[in-house]
């Protein structure tokens, strides 16, 4: 029965898959996520994509501005921690930081970066 409940939670009111909820479940995040189509939901989605994009550019070397890229990466990771856990990056536990990172990569379709 518990498996059925978690699967049903992946769907929104109109039967569409809630990609944030699905990525959070896959990453092991057990916090209440913002409602779909809310400003907080959109900020979380944006921060996750920006973080994963910055990591990808760093790893693949497709971005020449190292300092700018590192700042973008840190800002996005900080925002992820704030939205998901209510803490800034510096006050977030190592396991939660890892879950936030994995969440971002799962959402962006970059499973190869999940740790």
Beta strands, then each sheet from edge to edge (+ up, - down):
end
